[in-house]
Amino acid sequence: MTNTYTAVMVTTASGDNRIFAADVTDSGSTYGELTDVITGNSLGDSLQGQTIIRAMGVCENFLLSPGILFIDNQNNVLTSVGVVQPEQIQPEWQNVSIPVRLNYTVKALTSASVA
């Protein structure tokens, strides 16, 4: 079993910065949900009513977690951001526009989804 720690850093239009992370270790699930590292809440619970304008994804074991998805309350993908291993390449901010509502989530693709 390989540990795959994945995180996404976000900045909102109002200047809030948050990190959402998870250990999505070889789960049987296709997607592992990332939660706020401060509150433990989901994306919607943490940033409801705000708009995310930048996001940056990082992870260990890059091949096991190729991307991060922002999902709405009806399970539609709003946008995605790529991830990099910071030990190999410097992560860069990606411009996005995500108006966050209640029950929105952020998820990482896991090995089950790319196998």
N, CA, C and O atoms as a MOPAC input file, in Angstrom:
PM7 MOZYME 1SCF
protein

 N      0.84200 1    -1.17200 1     0.00000 1
 C      0.00000 1     0.00000 1     0.00000 1
 C      0.89100 1     1.24000 1     0.00000 1
 O      1.90700 1     1.29200 1     0.69300 1
 N      0.49100 1     2.23500 1    -0.78900 1
 C      1.26100 1     3.45600 1    -0.91100 1
 C      0.45500 1     4.62800 1    -0.37300 1
 O     -0.69100 1     4.83100 1    -0.77600 1
 N      1.04000 1     5.39900 1     0.53000 1
 C      0.35900 1     6.59000 1     1.02900 1
 C      0.38700 1     7.66900 1    -0.03700 1
 O      1.42500 1     7.92000 1    -0.65000 1
 N     -0.74700 1     8.30400 1    -0.25600 1
 C     -0.85600 1     9.38700 1    -1.21700 1
 C     -1.50500 1    10.56900 1    -0.52200 1
 O     -2.73000 1    10.63700 1    -0.41400 1
 N     -0.69100 1    11.49400 1    -0.05300 1
 C     -1.20300 1    12.69000 1     0.59800 1
 C     -1.38600 1    13.75100 1    -0.47000 1
 O     -0.45000 1    14.07800 1    -1.19900 1
 N     -2.59300 1    14.28800 1    -0.55900 1
 C     -2.94300 1    15.25100 1    -1.59200 1
 C     -3.50700 1    16.50100 1    -0.93900 1
 O     -4.23500 1    16.42100 1     0.05100 1
 N     -3.16800 1    17.65800 1    -1.49800 1
 C     -3.68200 1    18.92100 1    -0.95900 1
 C     -3.90800 1    19.91000 1    -2.09500 1
 O     -3.25800 1    19.84900 1    -3.13900 1
 N     -4.84100 1    20.81500 1    -1.86300 1
 C     -5.05600 1    21.92700 1    -2.77600 1
 C     -5.14000 1    23.19700 1    -1.93200 1
 O     -5.86000 1    23.25400 1    -0.93500 1
 N     -4.39300 1    24.20400 1    -2.35100 1
 C     -4.44000 1    25.50600 1    -1.70800 1
 C     -5.32100 1    26.40000 1    -2.56600 1
 O     -5.22200 1    26.37700 1    -3.79300 1
 N     -6.18300 1    27.19000 1    -1.92900 1
 C     -7.07200 1    28.07000 1    -2.67900 1
 C     -7.01700 1    29.48400 1    -2.10600 1
 O     -6.74400 1    29.69100 1    -0.92400 1
 N     -7.28400 1    30.44200 1    -2.98000 1
 C     -7.41900 1    31.84200 1    -2.59400 1
 C     -8.76800 1    32.32100 1    -3.09700 1
 O     -9.14100 1    32.04200 1    -4.23600 1
 N     -9.50000 1    33.03800 1    -2.26200 1
 C    -10.80700 1    33.55800 1    -2.66900 1
 C    -10.68900 1    35.02400 1    -3.07900 1
 O     -9.69300 1    35.69100 1    -2.80000 1
 N    -11.73000 1    35.50000 1    -3.74500 1
 C    -11.76000 1    36.89400 1    -4.18500 1
 C    -11.70700 1    37.86000 1    -2.99900 1
 O    -11.25500 1    38.99600 1    -3.14400 1
 N    -12.16600 1    37.41200 1    -1.83200 1
 C    -12.13500 1    38.27300 1    -0.64400 1
 C    -10.81000 1    38.17800 1     0.11000 1
 O    -10.63600 1    38.82000 1     1.14500 1
 N     -9.87000 1    37.37400 1    -0.41000 1
 C     -8.54100 1    37.30100 1     0.18800 1
 C     -8.32600 1    36.17800 1     1.17600 1
 O     -7.25000 1    36.08400 1     1.76700 1
 N     -9.31500 1    35.32400 1     1.37400 1
 C     -9.13500 1    34.17400 1     2.26300 1
 C     -8.28400 1    33.11600 1     1.57900 1
 O     -8.41000 1    32.88600 1     0.37700 1
 N     -7.42000 1    32.47600 1     2.35100 1
 C     -6.59500 1    31.37300 1     1.85900 1
 C     -6.91000 1    30.14200 1     2.68400 1
 O     -6.97500 1    30.21400 1     3.91200 1
 N     -7.10400 1    29.01800 1     2.02200 1
 C     -7.39800 1    27.76800 1     2.71800 1
 C     -6.63600 1    26.63100 1     2.06100 1
 O     -6.28100 1    26.68600 1     0.88300 1
 N     -6.39600 1    25.60000 1     2.85700 1
 C     -5.79000 1    24.37300 1     2.35800 1
 C     -6.75500 1    23.23300 1     2.65500 1
 O     -7.23200 1    23.08200 1     3.77900 1
 N     -7.03200 1    22.44500 1     1.64200 1
 C     -7.86400 1    21.25300 1     1.77900 1
 C     -6.96600 1    20.06200 1     1.47700 1
 O     -6.25100 1    20.06200 1     0.47500 1
 N     -6.99800 1    19.04600 1     2.34000 1
 C     -6.07300 1    17.93000 1     2.19000 1
 C     -6.72000 1    16.62400 1     2.60700 1
 O     -7.74500 1    16.59900 1     3.28900 1
 N     -6.08200 1    15.52300 1     2.16900 1
 C     -6.53100 1    14.18800 1     2.56100 1
 C     -5.43500 1    13.18600 1     2.28100 1
 O     -4.55800 1    13.40500 1     1.44500 1
 N     -5.50600 1    12.07900 1     3.00300 1
 C     -4.68300 1    10.91600 1     2.69700 1
 C     -5.59000 1    10.01000 1     1.87100 1
 O     -6.47800 1     9.35500 1     2.41600 1
 N     -5.37200 1     9.97100 1     0.57600 1
 C     -6.21900 1     9.17600 1    -0.31400 1
 C     -5.51100 1     7.87300 1    -0.67700 1
 O     -5.47700 1     7.47700 1    -1.84200 1
 N     -4.95600 1     7.22500 1     0.31900 1
 C     -4.14500 1     6.02600 1     0.14800 1
 C     -4.91300 1     4.89500 1    -0.49600 1
 O     -5.86000 1     4.36800 1     0.08700 1
 N     -4.50900 1     4.52200 1    -1.69600 1
 C     -5.02400 1     3.34300 1    -2.40900 1
 C     -6.44400 1     2.96300 1    -2.02600 1
 O     -6.74000 1     1.79200 1    -1.79000 1
 N     -7.30600 1     3.94100 1    -1.96500 1
 C     -8.67500 1     3.65000 1    -1.55100 1
 C     -9.42600 1     2.91700 1    -2.64600 1
 O     -9.07200 1     3.00700 1    -3.82200 1
 N    -10.44500 1     2.20400 1    -2.26300 1
 C    -11.28400 1     1.54100 1    -3.23800 1
 C    -12.18900 1     2.53900 1    -3.93500 1
 O    -12.77300 1     2.23300 1    -4.97500 1
 N    -12.30700 1     3.71800 1    -3.37400 1
 C    -13.12500 1     4.76700 1    -3.95900 1
 C    -12.37000 1     5.40800 1    -5.11100 1
 O    -11.14100 1     5.48700 1    -5.09100 1
 N    -13.10600 1     5.86500 1    -6.11300 1
 C    -12.49000 1     6.54800 1    -7.24600 1
 C    -11.97700 1     7.92200 1    -6.84300 1
 O    -10.96000 1     8.38400 1    -7.36000 1
 N    -12.67100 1     8.57000 1    -5.92800 1
 C    -12.31300 1     9.92000 1    -5.51000 1
 C    -12.19200 1     9.98900 1    -3.99700 1
 O    -13.00600 1     9.41800 1    -3.27200 1
 N    -11.17900 1    10.68900 1    -3.53100 1
 C    -11.02300 1    10.91700 1    -2.10700 1
 C    -11.33800 1    12.37200 1    -1.81000 1
 O    -10.77500 1    13.26400 1    -2.44400 1
 N    -12.23600 1    12.63300 1    -0.85100 1
 C    -12.60800 1    14.01200 1    -0.54700 1
 C    -11.54600 1    14.68800 1     0.29800 1
 O    -11.05000 1    14.11600 1     1.26800 1
 N    -11.20300 1    15.90500 1    -0.07600 1
 C    -10.27000 1    16.72400 1     0.68500 1
 C    -11.07400 1    17.60900 1     1.63100 1
 O    -12.14100 1    18.10500 1     1.26900 1
 N    -10.56100 1    17.80300 1     2.83700 1
 C    -11.24300 1    18.64100 1     3.81900 1
 C    -10.31800 1    19.75200 1     4.30500 1
 O     -9.09500 1    19.65700 1     4.20400 1
 N    -10.92500 1    20.79100 1     4.82500 1
 C    -10.19500 1    21.94700 1     5.34400 1
 C     -9.27300 1    21.49800 1     6.47100 1
 O     -9.72400 1    20.85500 1     7.41900 1
 N     -7.98900 1    21.82900 1     6.37900 1
 C     -7.03900 1    21.35700 1     7.39800 1
 C     -7.23700 1    22.04400 1     8.74200 1
 O     -6.76600 1    21.53400 1     9.75800 1
 N     -7.91200 1    23.16900 1     8.77800 1
 C     -8.15100 1    23.87100 1    10.03400 1
 C     -9.43800 1    23.39100 1    10.69500 1
 O     -9.45200 1    23.07700 1    11.88500 1
 N    -10.51600 1    23.33500 1     9.92000 1
 C    -11.82000 1    23.02800 1    10.49600 1
 C    -12.25200 1    21.56700 1    10.30300 1
 O    -13.09900 1    21.07100 1    11.04500 1
 N    -11.67800 1    20.88400 1     9.31900 1
 C    -12.10700 1    19.53400 1     8.99800 1
 C    -13.38400 1    19.49400 1     8.17500 1
 O    -13.92300 1    18.41800 1     7.91700 1
 N    -13.87200 1    20.65500 1     7.76200 1
 C    -15.11500 1    20.74600 1     6.99500 1
 C    -14.87200 1    20.60000 1     5.49800 1
 O    -13.74100 1    20.68000 1     5.02000 1
 N    -15.96600 1    20.38500 1     4.77600 1
 C    -15.90900 1    20.29900 1     3.32200 1
 C    -15.69400 1    21.68800 1     2.71600 1
 O    -15.71000 1    22.69700 1     3.42200 1
 N    -15.49500 1    21.72000 1     1.41300 1
 C    -15.32100 1    22.98100 1     0.70100 1
 C    -16.52200 1    23.90400 1     0.90900 1
 O    -16.35100 1    25.07200 1     1.25700 1
 N    -17.73600 1    23.38500 1     0.69900 1
 C    -18.94500 1    24.19500 1     0.82900 1
 C    -19.16900 1    24.73800 1     2.22500 1
 O    -19.59200 1    25.88200 1     2.39200 1
 N    -18.88600 1    23.91800 1     3.23100 1
 C    -19.04800 1    24.37500 1     4.61000 1
 C    -18.01400 1    25.43300 1     4.98400 1
 O    -18.29500 1    26.31600 1     5.79400 1
 N    -16.82600 1    25.34700 1     4.40200 1
 C    -15.74800 1    26.27300 1     4.75300 1
 C    -15.81800 1    27.60200 1     4.01900 1
 O    -15.51500 1    28.64800 1     4.59400 1
 N    -16.21900 1    27.56900 1     2.73700 1
 C    -16.13100 1    28.78200 1     1.91700 1
 C    -17.45100 1    29.16400 1     1.24200 1
 O    -17.44300 1    29.84200 1     0.21500 1
 N    -18.56700 1    28.74100 1     1.80000 1
 C    -19.87300 1    29.04800 1     1.21800 1
 C    -20.02600 1    30.54800 1     0.99300 1
 O    -19.74000 1    31.34800 1     1.88400 1
 N    -20.48000 1    30.92900 1    -0.21000 1
 C    -20.71200 1    32.33400 1    -0.53400 1
 C    -19.49600 1    33.06200 1    -1.07200 1
 O    -19.60800 1    34.21400 1    -1.49100 1
 N    -18.33700 1    32.41900 1    -1.07200 1
 C    -17.13300 1    33.04500 1    -1.59300 1
 C    -16.80500 1    32.47800 1    -2.97600 1
 O    -17.32700 1    31.43300 1    -3.36400 1
 N    -15.94000 1    33.17000 1    -3.71300 1
 C    -15.52000 1    32.71400 1    -5.03100 1
 C    -14.02600 1    32.42700 1    -5.00700 1
 O    -13.21800 1    33.29900 1    -4.68500 1
 N    -13.67100 1    31.20500 1    -5.34800 1
 C    -12.25100 1    30.82600 1    -5.44100 1
 C    -11.70400 1    31.36200 1    -6.75900 1
 O    -12.28900 1    31.13900 1    -7.81900 1
 N    -10.57800 1    32.07000 1    -6.68400 1
 C     -9.98900 1    32.65700 1    -7.89500 1
 C     -8.66200 1    32.00900 1    -8.28800 1
 O     -8.22300 1    32.14500 1    -9.43000 1
 N     -8.01800 1    31.30400 1    -7.34700 1
 C     -6.75700 1    30.61400 1    -7.64500 1
 C     -6.70700 1    29.31300 1    -6.86800 1
 O     -7.22600 1    29.21000 1    -5.75600 1
 N     -6.06900 1    28.31900 1    -7.48000 1
 C     -5.90000 1    27.03300 1    -6.80800 1
 C     -4.56700 1    26.42800 1    -7.23300 1
 O     -4.09100 1    26.66100 1    -8.34400 1
 N     -3.97400 1    25.64900 1    -6.33400 1
 C     -2.69800 1    24.99500 1    -6.59600 1
 C     -2.73000 1    23.62600 1    -5.93000 1
 O     -2.96600 1    23.52600 1    -4.72600 1
 N     -2.49200 1    22.56500 1    -6.70700 1
 C     -2.55300 1    21.21000 1    -6.18300 1
 C     -1.18800 1    20.56700 1    -6.05100 1
 O     -0.33000 1    20.71800 1    -6.92100 1
 N     -0.99300 1    19.84700 1    -4.95300 1
 C      0.25300 1    19.10700 1    -4.71800 1
 C     -0.08600 1    17.72600 1    -4.16400 1
 O     -1.13100 1    17.53100 1    -3.54400 1
 N      0.81000 1    16.77900 1    -4.39700 1
 C      0.61200 1    15.45500 1    -3.80800 1
 C      1.89800 1    14.65800 1    -3.85700 1
 O      2.83300 1    14.97600 1    -4.59200 1
 N      1.91200 1    13.60900 1    -3.04700 1
 C      2.95500 1    12.59700 1    -3.12400 1
 C      2.45200 1    11.53100 1    -4.08100 1
 O      1.24700 1    11.41600 1    -4.30500 1
 N      3.36200 1    10.75300 1    -4.64700 1
 C      2.98200 1     9.66000 1    -5.54700 1
 C      2.09300 1    10.16000 1    -6.67600 1
 O      0.95400 1     9.71900 1    -6.83200 1
 N      2.63000 1    11.08800 1    -7.46100 1
 C      1.92200 1    11.77000 1    -8.53800 1
 C      1.10600 1    10.83400 1    -9.41700 1
 O     -0.01100 1    11.18000 1    -9.80300 1
 N      1.62600 1     9.67400 1    -9.73900 1
 C      0.91500 1     8.77500 1   -10.63700 1
 C     -0.39300 1     8.26800 1   -10.04900 1
 O     -1.27600 1     7.81700 1   -10.77800 1
 N     -0.51400 1     8.34400 1    -8.72900 1
 C     -1.72600 1     7.86600 1    -8.08700 1
 C     -2.76700 1     8.96900 1    -7.90000 1
 O     -3.91100 1     8.67900 1    -7.54900 1
 N     -2.39700 1    10.20900 1    -8.12500 1
 C     -3.34100 1    11.30400 1    -7.93700 1
 C     -3.09800 1    12.38700 1    -8.98700 1
 O     -2.46600 1    13.40300 1    -8.69200 1
 N     -3.59300 1    12.18000 1   -10.20900 1
 C     -3.27900 1    13.10300 1   -11.29700 1
 C     -4.04200 1    14.41300 1   -11.29400 1
 O     -3.66300 1    15.32900 1   -12.02400 1
 N     -5.09400 1    14.54300 1   -10.51200 1
 C     -5.85000 1    15.78500 1   -10.55100 1
 C     -6.78800 1    15.96200 1    -9.39100 1
 O     -7.09000 1    15.02200 1    -8.65700 1
 N     -7.25100 1    17.20400 1    -9.23700 1
 C     -8.17900 1    17.56800 1    -8.17700 1
 C     -9.41200 1    18.16100 1    -8.83600 1
 O     -9.31100 1    19.01800 1    -9.71400 1
 N    -10.58100 1    17.69200 1    -8.40100 1
 C    -11.84800 1    18.11900 1    -8.98500 1
 C    -12.65900 1    18.93000 1    -7.98300 1
 O    -12.73700 1    18.58100 1    -6.80500 1
 N    -13.25600 1    20.00700 1    -8.45900 1
 C    -14.18800 1    20.79900 1    -7.65800 1
 C    -15.58700 1    20.38800 1    -8.12200 1
 O    -15.92300 1    20.51300 1    -9.29900 1
 N    -16.40500 1    19.89200 1    -7.17100 1
 C    -17.68600 1    19.26700 1    -7.48100 1
 C    -18.82800 1    20.06200 1    -6.84900 1
 O    -18.73700 1    20.48300 1    -5.69600 1
 N    -19.91700 1    20.26600 1    -7.62100 1
 C    -21.06500 1    20.97100 1    -7.05000 1
 C    -21.98300 1    20.01000 1    -6.30400 1
 O    -21.69500 1    18.81700 1    -6.20300 1
 N    -23.08600 1    20.53200 1    -5.78500 1
 C    -23.99500 1    19.73400 1    -4.95400 1
 C    -24.77800 1    18.67800 1    -5.74400 1
 O    -25.45100 1    17.83900 1    -5.14600 1
 N    -24.69700 1    18.71100 1    -7.07900 1
 C    -25.35300 1    17.70100 1    -7.91200 1
 C    -24.34000 1    16.74900 1    -8.54300 1
 O    -24.65400 1    16.02700 1    -9.49000 1
 N    -23.12300 1    16.76000 1    -8.00300 1
 C    -22.03400 1    15.88800 1    -8.43200 1
 C    -21.51300 1    16.19900 1    -9.83700 1
 O    -20.97800 1    15.31900 1   -10.51100 1
 N    -21.66900 1    17.45900 1   -10.28000 1
 C    -21.10400 1    17.90900 1   -11.54600 1
 C    -19.71400 1    18.48100 1   -11.29200 1
 O    -19.49000 1    19.13800 1   -10.27500 1
 N    -18.78900 1    18.23700 1   -12.20200 1
 C    -17.44100 1    18.80200 1   -12.07900 1
 C    -17.48500 1    20.25500 1   -12.53400 1
 O    -17.85500 1    20.54800 1   -13.67100 1
 N    -17.10200 1    21.16200 1   -11.63700 1
 C    -17.06600 1    22.58900 1   -11.96000 1
 C    -15.77700 1    22.94400 1   -12.68600 1
 O    -15.78900 1    23.67600 1   -13.67500 1
 N    -14.67800 1    22.42200 1   -12.18800 1
 C    -13.37000 1    22.61100 1   -12.81600 1
 C    -12.39800 1    21.63200 1   -12.18100 1
 O    -12.72000 1    20.96500 1   -11.19700 1
 N    -11.23500 1    21.55700 1   -12.74100 1
 C    -10.19400 1    20.69800 1   -12.17200 1
 C     -8.87100 1    21.44000 1   -12.21100 1
 O     -8.67500 1    22.35800 1   -13.00800 1
 N     -7.97100 1    21.02500 1   -11.33700 1
 C     -6.60600 1    21.55700 1   -11.35200 1
 C     -5.65100 1    20.37100 1   -11.30000 1
 O     -5.93300 1    19.34800 1   -10.67600 1
 N     -4.52900 1    20.53300 1   -11.96300 1
 C     -3.51500 1    19.49400 1   -11.93500 1
 C     -2.74100 1    19.52300 1   -10.63500 1
 O     -2.80000 1    20.49500 1    -9.88200 1
 N     -2.01900 1    18.45400 1   -10.38200 1
 C     -1.18700 1    18.37800 1    -9.18300 1
 C      0.24600 1    18.08100 1    -9.58600 1
 O      0.50000 1    17.49000 1   -10.63600 1
 N      1.17000 1    18.49400 1    -8.74900 1
 C      2.59100 1    18.20900 1    -8.95300 1
 C      3.18800 1    17.70500 1    -7.65100 1
 O      2.63600 1    17.92700 1    -6.57400 1
 N      4.30100 1    17.03600 1    -7.75700 1
 C      5.06300 1    16.66100 1    -6.57200 1
 C      6.04200 1    17.79100 1    -6.30200 1
 O      6.92500 1    18.04900 1    -7.12000 1
 N      5.90000 1    18.47700 1    -5.15900 1
 C      6.76200 1    19.62800 1    -4.88500 1
 C      8.24000 1    19.26900 1    -4.80300 1
 O      9.09800 1    20.13600 1    -4.97500 1
 N      8.54900 1    17.98800 1    -4.53900 1
 C      9.94800 1    17.57300 1    -4.50200 1
 C     10.57500 1    17.58100 1    -5.89500 1
 O     11.79700 1    17.64500 1    -6.02900 1
 N      9.73200 1    17.51700 1    -6.93500 1
 C     10.23100 1    17.42900 1    -8.29800 1
 C     10.03400 1    18.69900 1    -9.11100 1
 O     10.83900 1    19.00800 1    -9.99000 1
 N      8.96900 1    19.43200 1    -8.82100 1
 C      8.66700 1    20.64100 1    -9.58900 1
 C      7.94300 1    21.64400 1    -8.68900 1
 O      7.16500 1    21.26000 1    -7.81600 1
 N      8.20700 1    22.91500 1    -8.91000 1
 C      7.56500 1    23.97200 1    -8.12800 1
 C      6.09500 1    24.09600 1    -8.53100 1
 O      5.80200 1    24.31900 1    -9.70600 1
 N      5.15900 1    23.95700 1    -7.57700 1
 C      3.74200 1    24.13000 1    -7.92600 1
 C      3.45900 1    25.57700 1    -8.34000 1
 O      4.11700 1    26.50900 1    -7.87700 1
 N      2.47300 1    25.74200 1    -9.21600 1
 C      2.09500 1    27.07100 1    -9.67200 1
 C      0.60300 1    27.28000 1    -9.49700 1
 O     -0.18800 1    26.34300 1    -9.59900 1
 N      0.23400 1    28.51900 1    -9.23400 1
 C     -1.17200 1    28.86900 1    -9.10100 1
 C     -1.85800 1    28.71900 1   -10.44600 1
 O     -1.28900 1    29.05600 1   -11.48500 1
 N     -3.08300 1    28.21300 1   -10.42200 1
 C     -3.91600 1    28.12900 1   -11.61500 1
 C     -5.13700 1    29.01100 1   -11.38600 1
 O     -5.79800 1    28.91800 1   -10.35100 1
 N     -5.42900 1    29.86200 1   -12.35700 1
 C     -6.58200 1    30.75300 1   -12.23600 1
 C     -7.86600 1    29.96000 1   -12.46100 1
 O     -7.98200 1    29.20000 1   -13.42200 1
 N     -8.81400 1    30.14800 1   -11.56900 1
 C    -10.11800 1    29.49200 1   -11.65300 1
 C    -11.18500 1    30.50400 1   -11.26400 1
 O    -10.86600 1    31.59500 1   -10.79100 1
 N    -12.42500 1    30.15500 1   -11.45600 1
 C    -13.54100 1    30.97600 1   -10.98300 1
 C    -14.62400 1    30.01800 1   -10.50100 1
 O    -15.40900 1    29.48900 1   -11.28900 1
 N    -14.64400 1    29.80800 1    -9.17800 1
 C    -15.56400 1    28.84000 1    -8.58600 1
 C    -16.38500 1    29.53100 1    -7.49800 1
 O    -15.89600 1    29.72900 1    -6.38600 1
 N    -17.63500 1    29.90100 1    -7.81200 1
 C    -18.50800 1    30.43300 1    -6.76100 1
 C    -18.97500 1    29.27600 1    -5.88000 1
 O    -19.72300 1    28.41000 1    -6.33300 1
 N    -18.53800 1    29.26300 1    -4.63400 1
 C    -18.77900 1    28.11800 1    -3.74000 1
 C    -20.14400 1    28.22000 1    -3.07200 1
 O    -20.52900 1    29.26600 1    -2.54900 1
 N    -20.85800 1    27.11000 1    -3.10600 1
 C    -22.16200 1    27.00300 1    -2.46400 1
 C    -22.12000 1    25.85900 1    -1.44900 1
 O    -21.17600 1    25.06900 1    -1.43000 1
 N    -23.13900 1    25.78200 1    -0.61900 1
 C    -23.24200 1    24.71500 1     0.36300 1
 C    -23.24300 1    23.35900 1    -0.34600 1
 O    -23.80500 1    23.21700 1    -1.43100 1
 N    -22.62000 1    22.38700 1     0.26600 1
 C    -22.52000 1    21.01100 1    -0.23900 1
 C    -21.58400 1    20.85200 1    -1.42900 1
 O    -21.58400 1    19.79500 1    -2.06000 1
 N    -20.78600 1    21.86400 1    -1.76000 1
 C    -19.74000 1    21.70100 1    -2.76800 1
 C    -18.57700 1    20.96500 1    -2.11600 1
 O    -18.33100 1    21.12200 1    -0.92000 1
 N    -17.86100 1    20.16500 1    -2.89900 1
 C    -16.73000 1    19.40900 1    -2.37700 1
 C    -15.53500 1    19.55600 1    -3.30600 1
 O    -15.66100 1    19.99600 1    -4.44900 1
 N    -14.38600 1    19.18000 1    -2.79000 1
 C    -13.16900 1    19.09800 1    -3.59900 1
 C    -12.63300 1    17.68700 1    -3.40000 1
 O    -12.49200 1    17.21600 1    -2.27100 1
 N    -12.33300 1    17.01300 1    -4.52100 1
 C    -11.93000 1    15.61700 1    -4.46300 1
 C    -10.68200 1    15.38400 1    -5.29900 1
 O    -10.42700 1    16.08400 1    -6.27900 1
 N     -9.90900 1    14.38100 1    -4.88700 1
 C     -8.70400 1    13.99500 1    -5.63300 1
 C     -8.95900 1    12.67100 1    -6.32500 1
 O     -9.52800 1    11.74900 1    -5.74200 1
 N     -8.53200 1    12.58800 1    -7.57300 1
 C     -8.56900 1    11.31200 1    -8.26700 1
 C     -7.57900 1    10.38000 1    -7.57400 1
 O     -6.47800 1    10.80100 1    -7.22200 1
 N     -7.95800 1     9.12700 1    -7.37700 1
 C     -7.06000 1     8.16700 1    -6.74000 1
 C     -6.67700 1     7.07200 1    -7.72300 1
 O     -7.12700 1     7.06800 1    -8.86900 1
 N     -5.85900 1     6.16100 1    -7.27600 1
 C     -5.36400 1     5.10300 1    -8.15700 1
 C     -6.49100 1     4.29000 1    -8.76400 1
 O     -6.35100 1     3.77100 1    -9.87100 1
 N     -7.60500 1     4.17000 1    -8.05800 1
 C     -8.73000 1     3.38500 1    -8.58100 1
 C     -9.29100 1     4.01500 1    -9.85900 1
 O     -9.87000 1     3.32100 1   -10.69500 1
 N     -9.11600 1     5.33200 1   -10.00500 1
 C     -9.69800 1     6.01200 1   -11.16100 1
 C     -8.76300 1     6.00400 1   -12.35600 1
 O     -9.20500 1     6.28100 1   -13.47100 1
 N     -7.50100 1     5.70000 1   -12.16900 1
 C     -6.54700 1     5.72500 1   -13.28200 1
 C     -5.98300 1     4.35400 1   -13.59300 1
 O     -5.15500 1     4.22200 1   -14.49500 1
 N     -6.41100 1     3.33100 1   -12.87000 1
 C     -5.88700 1     1.99100 1   -13.07800 1
 C     -6.43700 1     1.38200 1   -14.34400 1
 O     -6.10000 1     0.24700 1   -14.68000 1

